Amino acid sequence: MAGVDYPRTHQQLVAWFSTEADCLAYLARLRWPGGFVCPGCGSDRAWRTARRGMWMCSGCGRQTSVTAGTIFHRSHTPLTTWFAAIWFVCASKNGVSASTLQQVLGFGSYETAWAWMHKLRRAMVRPERELLAGVVELDETMVGGRAKKASSVVITKVPVMVAVETPGGRKIGRIRLARADARNSNQLVDFAHRVIAPGAHIRTDGARNLRQLGEQGFTHEYRVLISSVEPAHEYLPGVHLVASLLKRWVAGTLHHGISKRQLDYYLDEFTFRFNRRSSRSRGLLFYRLLQQAVATDPHPLTSLIGGTENSV
Ligand SMILES: [Zn+2]
């Protein structure tokens, strides 16, 4: 509830989270909604130690950190700054670039801001996401190819798999996106199994390899399109709309080239924002993202770019 579970306004954010202790107490509440439970012995009795964010189990003496295993783990940056960054990212309707984040929060380096953005994007994917259901449109689209800088990491066009719930009329439900290695491969079938509930009604174009979906627990409806006669977007309007929004967002948000692997994180951010597009409260987005952040593995910069160890 706004104003109770999460701040309603920026003023409230600043008032609630003025100290490190405020942030730690909030993260503890999100991480252990039913109260602290020791991962060692299961005891629910613990006391706070003098060290930052540590809980000491009174049953077995094990110490547990509220930020261990989360994106905040081993961060030297104050949590109040993290909270400000998360609020800022959620408050902007279309997302922020690393350079904007750097300016607003006064980070010393672009690299730091960039790594933060990627940690946050990682947190945007809920590990236990529900499967899409009902009528689902499924297709591929080509994304990218408009990078401005000549650099080794600039991508050209990359196939992205798109699944869109279309509950009827012009309505669009939730979406899922994933990068494919090649066009028209069986990856699209694997993707369907990964993100769509068994028994769903899947609508696709007439690609031959997709016809197996009908024998694999889905209702499969397809149409062989003669492109000059019938544009594909009339048969799959949901996919068409999502694909064009995605392309516009990618072109508008990313001013630096991205690698294929990085594209995965951007797809996660787009999905997070799109699936919560009707959420009026920015505070609720903030709450959900923090909730997911405390359930996310830490990702040192090394694992993001495959470079040298660099604590952020
Ligand atoms: Zn214990």
Residues whose N, C-alpha, C, O or C-beta is under 5 A from the ligand:
A	BS01	ZN	C38 G40 C41 G42 S43 C57 G59 C60 G61 R62
